[in-house]
Amino acid sequence: MSDSYIKELEEFKKWAENSLGRCEDFRNGVSPRPRYERPYEPPMSPALKSIIDDTFNYASSRRK
């Protein structure tokens, strides 16, 4: 499985656990815990991705 798939699966598990916990808190008469909010990851611009890829490729080629 790809890293991104595994990461998404972990995020889903955290969300599901939190949602079930909120329901249990409500049933037990306890103030529900805060909702699970995904950590914000700003999208990478194509220009920045290109710079990072070029730098990585340059560094990789210098090791040989």
Order of alpha helices (4+ residues) and beta strands (2+ residues): alpha-alpha
